[in-house]
Amino acid sequence: MNPDAMAIARKSDLDRSAGLVRGLLHGIPFILKDKIASEDQLATTAGSLALQGSVVSGDAFVVAQLRKAGAVLMGRITLSELADARRQARSSYNLTVNPGGSSSGSAIAVANNLVPSALGTETDESVINPAERNTIVGIIPTMVLVSRGGVIPESIHQDTVGTFGRSVQDAVYALDAIYAVGKDAGAIIINGTEMPSYQDIVSPSGWNWHYSTGRGYPNESEYTYIKVDFYNNFKSYMSGLSNTTIKSLADIVHFNNEHALAE
């Protein structure tokens, strides 16, 4: 919970009374998946004890955009550690089932009416799946539409920031606020391209990121390049943090082994 949230909300109410309204989200609360940095008293840890106490260099671009629109950050919400590594939130409707993916905490917060909208991230179904399983709206924009600056990465080739809402309107209001090409805005789309070998690398029975590995071609597997991206991209992100000795995934593994009981 953001310890400054109530003070910010009261200031927003006073500003509205004085005729100062910053945007459609003025005074409206939102929650962040704990992969998205905010420069305040909240720690950005991606669900890892190893990152407690680390200090980010500033707000993620999308957080700065929401603040600019007048939205109030209520806090940050749980995720599976480092996005899909381990641990998970619990479904709003059935505590015995998988709630959907690494952004499920954001989806559950919206489904439980804690906030009208929340931000999550998606590499593979991490917005779509939790939205479906928690009966809310989830929007994943094309990568070029929303900046990933200040977001703990998994894969620069697939990561994007998405929005959740109880209604399409709520999710779109949040998307409108964060839409802007900023730092690390994502891929460049080139029209007219073809993928001539897709029959060899895409499973005919549906999505399977281990498909090529199972056929003996691990270097063509989506899972393989995401692992490589994660190793390199995480190290790059950590180089921008202060007040931490954690600089790589190897450091995370070492910390977890040394603090197995706490983990």
Secondary structure, DSSP 8 states (H G I E B T S, - for coil): --TTHHHHHHHHHHHHHTT---STTTT-EEEEETTB--SSSS---TT-GGGTT-B-SS--HHHHHHHHTT-EEEEEE--STTTTSS-----SS-TTS---STTHHHHHHHHTTS-SEEEEEESSSTTHHHHHHTTSEEE---GGGB--TTB--S-TTT-EEEEEESSHHHHHHHHHHH-B--TT------TT---TTHHHHS-TTS--TTHHHHTT-GGG-HHHHHHHHHHHHHHHHHTT-BS----SHHHHHHHHHHTTTT-
